[in-house]
């Protein structure tokens, strides 16, 4: 058992904070029968560890209290080792859920930066769509489609990745040219540029590039899965690439 001073010294949590946690019911230390000093045992340390982790994840103290009370209500009597394992596994699940939420926020922030660069303007309808999407459950992700090895070769959704942001610049020109005939000089130059980009972005893996293209292709009644890659845009890209491939068969070897 540890006194409040000893627990504070070993954990770095101030005595004042420990007292406050007790006042809120987050910690429930025993009392020394002789002097009524607080005494903290292993279960108290476990709860303090839970509180610290959840605070790091920006849970409010009242939310932490509800979490701990629910956990205690659903926990059967367990050995100390089993209790620690159960608690740590539960915290891992919470951390994973938070990571998934943050990953979605990161993706939406990247998409916003990407959209502005690709279009050269701010589209308020798209901004409102991003806000709405924050509250939507996650759909099929790339990890559901691609192997871990393939994931390593995909263009990253990262504004510091030159390959990712280069496509935003190409897409801006695609949108400017997509009313051009597929055999025009502007379309031909754009096809060369796209082909060169795909070769570098997918590290020469044509099969992976095709798989990714199929993955991002929206259904006819759906919005773009990747910003700007509407059915109309993708059809134009396919047309100019097909025309360029016919005119330059030696470059396709």
C-alpha positions in Angstrom: 0.0 0.0 0.0 1.1 3.5 -0.7 0.4 6.8 1.0 -0.7 9.8 -1.0 2.8 11.3 -0.8 4.4 8.0 -1.9 2.0 7.6 -4.8 2.6 11.1 -5.9 6.4 10.7 -5.8 6.3 7.4 -7.8 3.8 8.5 -10.5 4.5 12.2 -10.8 0.8 13.0 -10.2 0.5 15.8 -7.7 -1.0 15.3 -4.3 -3.6 18.0 -5.1 -4.6 16.1 -8.3 -4.9 12.8 -6.4 -7.2 14.5 -3.8 -9.2 16.0 -6.6 -9.6 12.6 -8.3 -10.9 11.2 -5.0 -13.3 14.1 -4.6 -14.7 13.3 -8.1 -15.0 9.6 -7.2 -12.4 8.5 -9.8 -10.1 7.2 -7.0 -11.4 5.5 -3.9 -8.4 4.9 -1.6 -8.7 3.0 1.7 -8.1 4.7 5.0 -5.7 3.7 7.7 -7.8 2.8 10.8 -5.3 4.5 13.1 -4.8 7.8 11.5 -7.2 7.9 8.6 -4.4 8.5 6.1 -5.2 7.5 2.5 -3.8 4.2 1.4 -3.6 3.3 -2.3 -3.4 -0.3 -3.4 -2.9 -2.0 -6.8 -6.4 -1.5 -8.0 -6.1 2.2 -7.2 -2.9 2.3 -9.3 -4.7 0.6 -12.1 -7.4 3.2 -12.1 -4.9 6.0 -12.0 -3.2 4.5 -15.0 -6.5 4.4 -16.8 -7.3 8.0 -15.9 -3.9 9.1 -17.1 -4.2 7.3 -20.5 -7.8 8.6 -21.1 -6.7 12.2 -20.2 -4.0 12.0 -22.7 -6.6 11.1 -25.3 -8.5 14.3 -24.3 -11.4 12.6 -22.5 -13.1 14.9 -19.9 -13.0 13.8 -16.3 -16.7 13.2 -16.2 -16.4 11.0 -19.3 -13.6 9.1 -17.6 -15.7 8.6 -14.5 -18.5 7.1 -16.6 -16.0 4.9 -18.5 -14.6 3.5 -15.3 -18.0 3.0 -13.6 -19.3 1.1 -16.7 -16.1 -1.0 -16.8 -16.4 -1.9 -13.1 -20.1 -2.7 -13.4 -19.5 -5.2 -16.2 -16.4 -6.8 -14.8 -16.6 -10.1 -13.0 -14.3 -10.8 -10.0 -10.9 -11.5 -11.6 -7.4 -12.2 -10.5 -5.0 -9.3 -10.4 -3.2 -10.4 -13.6 -6.4 -11.0 -15.5 -7.7 -7.6 -14.4 -4.6 -5.8 -15.7 -4.8 -7.6 -19.0 -8.5 -6.9 -19.4 -8.0 -3.2 -18.6 -5.0 -2.8 -20.9 -6.7 -4.5 -23.8 -9.7 -2.3 -23.3 -7.5 0.8 -23.4 -5.9 -0.5 -26.6 -9.3 -0.7 -28.2 -10.0 2.9 -27.2 -6.6 4.0 -28.5 -7.3 2.3 -31.8 -10.7 3.9 -32.1 -9.1 7.3 -31.5 -6.5 6.6 -34.1 -9.1 5.8 -36.7 -10.9 9.0 -35.9 -7.7 11.0 -36.2 -6.8 9.3 -39.4 -10.1 10.3 -40.9 -9.6 13.9 -39.7 -6.1 13.9 -41.2 -7.5 12.5 -44.5 -10.2 15.2 -44.7 -7.7 18.0 -43.9 -5.4 16.6 -46.7 -8.4 16.4 -49.0 -9.2 20.1 -48.3 -5.7 21.2 -49.1 -5.6 19.0 -52.1 -8.9 20.3 -53.4 -7.8 23.9 -53.2 -4.6 23.1 -55.0 -6.3 21.1 -57.7 -9.0 23.6 -58.4 -7.3 26.9 -57.6 -10.3 28.0 -55.6 -12.3 27.4 -52.5 -15.6 25.5 -53.1 -17.9 26.1 -50.1 -20.1 23.2 -51.1 -17.1 20.9 -50.9 -16.0 22.4 -47.6 -19.5 21.7 -46.2 -19.3 18.2 -47.6 -16.1 17.6 -45.7 -17.7 18.8 -42.5 -20.6 16.5 -43.0 -18.3 13.6 -43.7 -16.7 13.9 -40.3 -19.8 12.6 -38.7 -20.2 9.7 -41.2 -19.1 6.2 -40.3 -16.0 5.0 -42.3 -16.7 3.3 -45.6 -14.5 0.8 -47.4 -10.9 1.8 -46.9 -7.8 1.1 -48.9 -6.7 -1.4 -46.2 -9.8 -3.5 -47.1 -8.7 -3.7 -50.7 -4.9 -3.7 -50.8 -2.3 -5.9 -49.2 0.2 -4.3 -46.7 2.9 -4.7 -49.4 0.6 -2.9 -52.0 -0.2 -0.2 -49.5 3.5 0.7 -49.2 3.5 1.4 -53.0 0.4 3.5 -53.2 0.7 7.3 -53.4 0.3 8.6 -49.8 -2.3 11.1 -48.7 0.3 13.4 -47.4 0.8 17.0 -48.4 4.5 16.6 -47.8 4.6 13.9 -50.4 5.6 15.4 -53.7 4.0 12.6 -55.7 0.6 13.1 -54.0 0.6 16.8 -54.5 1.9 16.5 -58.1 -1.3 14.8 -59.0 -3.3 17.8 -57.8 -1.4 19.9 -60.3 -2.1 17.4 -63.1 -5.7 17.2 -62.1 -6.1 20.9 -62.4 -4.9 20.8 -66.0 -7.1 17.8 -66.7 -10.2 19.8 -65.7 -9.0 22.6 -67.9 -8.5 20.3 -70.9 -11.3 17.7 -70.6 -13.4 19.4 -73.3 -10.5 19.0 -75.7 -10.7 16.2 -78.3 -8.7 13.1 -77.3 -6.4 13.6 -80.3 -5.6 17.2 -79.7 -2.0 18.3 -78.9 -3.1 19.4 -75.4 -4.6 16.0 -74.7 -1.5 14.2 -76.1 0.8 16.2 -73.8 -1.4 15.6 -70.9 -1.5 11.8 -71.6 2.3 11.7 -71.6 2.4 13.6 -68.4 -0.1 11.2 -66.7 1.7 8.1 -68.0 5.0 9.4 -66.6 3.3 10.2 -63.3 1.7 6.7 -63.0 5.1 5.1 -63.7 6.7 6.9 -60.9 3.7 6.9 -58.5 3.3 3.1 -58.7 7.0 2.3 -59.1 6.4 0.6 -62.5 3.7 -1.8 -61.2 1.1 -1.6 -63.9 -1.1 -4.2 -62.2 -1.2 -2.2 -59.0 -1.9 1.0 -60.9 -4.9 -0.7 -62.6 -6.2 -2.1 -59.3 -6.0 1.4 -57.8 -7.8 2.9 -60.8 -10.6 0.4 -60.4 -10.8 1.1 -56.6 -11.2 4.9 -57.0 -13.7 4.6 -59.9 -17.1 5.8 -58.7 -20.4 4.1 -59.6 -22.5 6.1 -62.1 -24.8 7.2 -59.3 -22.0 8.0 -56.7 -19.8 11.0 -56.1 -16.1 10.8 -56.6 -14.2 8.5 -54.2 -11.1 10.7 -54.6 -11.4 14.4 -55.1 -11.9 15.4 -58.7 -11.9 11.9 -60.0 -15.5 11.9 -61.3 -16.8 9.4 -63.9 -16.5 12.1 -66.5 -12.9 13.0 -65.6 -11.8 9.4 -65.5 -13.4 8.6 -68.9 -11.5 11.6 -70.4 -8.2 10.3 -68.9 -8.8 6.8 -70.2 -9.6 8.2 -73.7 -6.5 10.3 -74.0 -4.3 7.5 -72.6 -5.8 5.0 -75.0 -5.3 7.4 -78.0 -1.7 8.0 -77.0 -1.0 4.3 -76.5 -2.3 3.6 -80.1 -0.2 6.3 -81.5 2.9 5.3 -79.6 2.9 1.5 -79.3 6.6 1.3 -78.8 6.3 3.4 -75.6 4.0 0.7 -74.1 6.5 -2.1 -74.2 
